[in-house]
Amino acid sequence: MKSPTFAPAYLSYFPMLAEVAQKHGYALAAHGSLVSDFDLVAIPWKAEASSAEELMRAIAKYADACMDLKDGHGVPLHVRERKPHGRVSWSIQLGNGAYIDLSVMPLLATHSPSPVQSQARACGCHKCIRDKDDASGIPLALTRMVLCPTCGNKRCPRASDHDRACTGSNEPGQEGSIYPRPHFQD
């Protein structure tokens, strides 16, 4: 018989941790085997994403609250560690030897825009980039993922036209969205 692992506990944490990450403007993904630790990578998703440190503290604080740890302040096992491509990581103790290995990808606000990005208008909605091409003549709408700047969803009407209101929804078929409701055949 194999020894038990923390995998079931890690998986039960994921939806709540993903919600914490979303509140801070990040998408969260699990990777790795889940045998000894819970490997998570956070990717900045919204323009107004929190700093990596703020996200780490929020996730650690949530873990402390769930595990009823005495500290309650979200203290990582060790200080921030720099990884390739600007990624930073922390190990966050959960108790009984279980821990989260959190990696956070960097915010790109300090980087200069690519040639494709610099050709698009500031909002980058489908309406504004409809008739623009990149340097090789490919339509900009085919070279990038167009997302609502408020909610980050591609089917939100504001991703289609900056004059539309953000609905916060990624449902197809919304009025004003370029994404129709799918028609399924029986």
Legacy VTK file of the C-alpha trace (Angstrom):
# vtk DataFile Version 3.0
C-alpha trace
ASCII
DATASET POLYDATA
POINTS 186 float
0.000 0.000 0.000
1.280 3.463 -0.862
1.680 6.118 1.801
-1.070 8.749 1.914
-0.341 12.168 0.416
-1.684 15.674 0.878
-3.102 15.714 -2.684
-6.804 15.553 -1.660
-6.339 18.407 0.814
-4.455 20.493 -1.741
-7.193 20.003 -4.317
-9.888 21.028 -1.846
-8.004 24.315 -1.255
-7.690 25.228 -4.918
-11.098 26.886 -5.614
-10.749 29.212 -2.622
-7.124 30.049 -3.412
-8.089 30.773 -7.032
-10.763 33.163 -5.748
-8.193 34.968 -3.558
-5.903 35.258 -6.597
-8.741 36.612 -8.774
-9.523 39.291 -6.200
-5.913 40.408 -6.598
-6.046 40.372 -10.414
-4.326 37.011 -11.009
-5.193 33.704 -12.634
-4.009 30.717 -10.613
-2.886 27.348 -11.971
-1.817 24.166 -10.199
1.139 22.211 -11.522
3.272 19.362 -10.284
2.458 16.021 -8.724
0.803 17.243 -5.478
2.659 14.490 -3.635
4.718 16.554 -1.193
3.752 20.170 -1.851
1.125 22.216 -3.651
2.808 23.898 -6.623
0.857 26.961 -7.756
1.695 29.575 -10.368
-0.075 32.959 -10.400
-0.257 34.910 -13.654
-1.164 38.621 -13.664
-4.481 38.806 -15.530
-5.812 42.310 -15.003
-4.038 45.616 -15.566
-4.587 46.612 -11.935
-3.176 43.387 -10.424
-1.694 43.584 -6.920
2.002 43.154 -6.320
3.392 39.628 -5.989
4.060 40.295 -2.307
0.443 41.371 -1.678
-0.854 38.247 -3.412
1.480 35.994 -1.409
0.381 37.629 1.865
-3.315 37.204 0.972
-2.869 33.516 0.100
-0.785 32.898 3.234
-3.348 34.705 5.397
-6.131 32.576 3.910
-4.108 29.408 4.595
-3.518 30.531 8.186
-7.232 31.133 8.711
-8.203 27.739 7.253
-5.632 25.834 9.272
-6.255 27.903 12.433
-2.537 28.585 12.710
-1.521 30.688 15.701
0.401 33.248 13.623
-2.537 34.440 11.529
-0.338 36.816 9.518
0.523 34.617 6.543
4.200 34.062 7.207
6.094 32.192 4.469
8.565 29.446 5.368
11.377 31.382 3.721
11.924 34.709 2.039
11.170 35.406 -1.574
13.233 33.446 -4.062
13.947 34.723 -7.576
13.305 32.290 -10.430
13.837 32.385 -14.230
11.904 34.955 -16.318
11.326 37.289 -13.379
9.170 34.807 -11.477
9.336 34.934 -7.677
8.324 32.179 -5.284
7.561 31.512 -1.638
6.832 28.406 0.411
3.797 28.867 2.634
3.359 26.460 5.545
-0.012 24.758 5.958
0.868 22.552 8.935
1.710 18.860 9.401
4.456 19.142 6.752
2.128 20.337 4.009
2.956 23.550 2.195
2.162 25.687 -0.830
5.000 26.453 -3.231
3.682 29.689 -4.797
5.317 31.136 -7.913
4.176 34.537 -9.200
4.885 35.779 -12.697
5.971 39.434 -12.934
3.780 42.391 -13.773
4.782 43.763 -17.168
3.873 47.417 -16.628
7.552 48.404 -16.700
8.257 46.754 -20.057
7.957 48.609 -23.335
5.096 47.530 -25.603
5.741 45.211 -28.516
5.452 46.630 -32.047
2.015 44.995 -32.353
0.806 46.527 -29.072
2.088 49.984 -29.960
0.029 49.991 -33.184
-3.259 49.379 -31.370
-5.192 52.167 -29.684
-4.886 52.333 -25.917
-8.137 50.440 -25.263
-7.371 47.584 -27.707
-11.024 46.547 -28.088
-12.174 44.727 -31.243
-13.826 47.909 -32.550
-10.567 49.906 -32.297
-8.253 47.290 -33.811
-10.697 45.987 -36.455
-9.001 47.655 -39.433
-5.406 47.670 -38.167
-2.648 45.291 -39.227
0.671 44.431 -37.614
3.981 45.066 -39.396
3.624 41.885 -41.480
0.085 42.720 -42.647
-1.745 40.325 -40.315
-4.894 41.819 -38.706
-4.194 42.766 -35.076
-7.330 40.949 -33.923
-5.693 37.690 -35.060
-2.394 38.362 -33.283
-3.642 38.929 -29.752
-6.250 37.882 -27.235
-8.658 40.805 -26.878
-9.985 41.014 -23.311
-12.164 43.434 -21.392
-9.799 45.743 -19.464
-12.122 45.667 -16.450
-13.048 41.995 -15.951
-10.526 40.231 -18.218
-13.169 38.223 -20.103
-13.033 37.865 -23.885
-16.833 37.606 -24.349
-17.637 40.710 -22.283
-19.269 43.364 -24.530
-16.595 45.886 -23.491
-13.899 43.697 -25.117
-15.834 44.082 -28.378
-16.468 47.828 -28.034
-14.956 50.173 -25.421
-18.202 52.189 -25.401
-20.144 49.214 -23.974
-20.448 48.525 -20.265
-18.505 45.717 -18.628
-20.798 42.857 -17.585
-18.139 40.874 -15.734
-19.354 37.805 -17.616
-17.721 35.443 -20.093
-21.042 33.960 -21.259
-21.447 33.765 -25.045
-24.324 35.593 -26.738
-24.248 38.794 -24.681
-25.715 41.832 -26.396
-22.876 43.857 -27.931
-20.346 41.029 -27.861
-18.828 39.633 -31.060
-19.218 36.119 -29.615
-22.660 34.666 -30.439
-24.449 32.030 -28.408
-23.513 28.623 -29.857
-26.222 26.745 -31.729
-26.117 23.071 -30.842
-27.764 20.508 -33.037
-29.466 17.487 -31.514
LINES 1 187
186 0 1 2 3 4 5 6 7 8 9 10 11 12 13 14 15 16 17 18 19 20 21 22 23 24 25 26 27 28 29 30 31 32 33 34 35 36 37 38 39 40 41 42 43 44 45 46 47 48 49 50 51 52 53 54 55 56 57 58 59 60 61 62 63 64 65 66 67 68 69 70 71 72 73 74 75 76 77 78 79 80 81 82 83 84 85 86 87 88 89 90 91 92 93 94 95 96 97 98 99 100 101 102 103 104 105 106 107 108 109 110 111 112 113 114 115 116 117 118 119 120 121 122 123 124 125 126 127 128 129 130 131 132 133 134 135 136 137 138 139 140 141 142 143 144 145 146 147 148 149 150 151 152 153 154 155 156 157 158 159 160 161 162 163 164 165 166 167 168 169 170 171 172 173 174 175 176 177 178 179 180 181 182 183 184 185
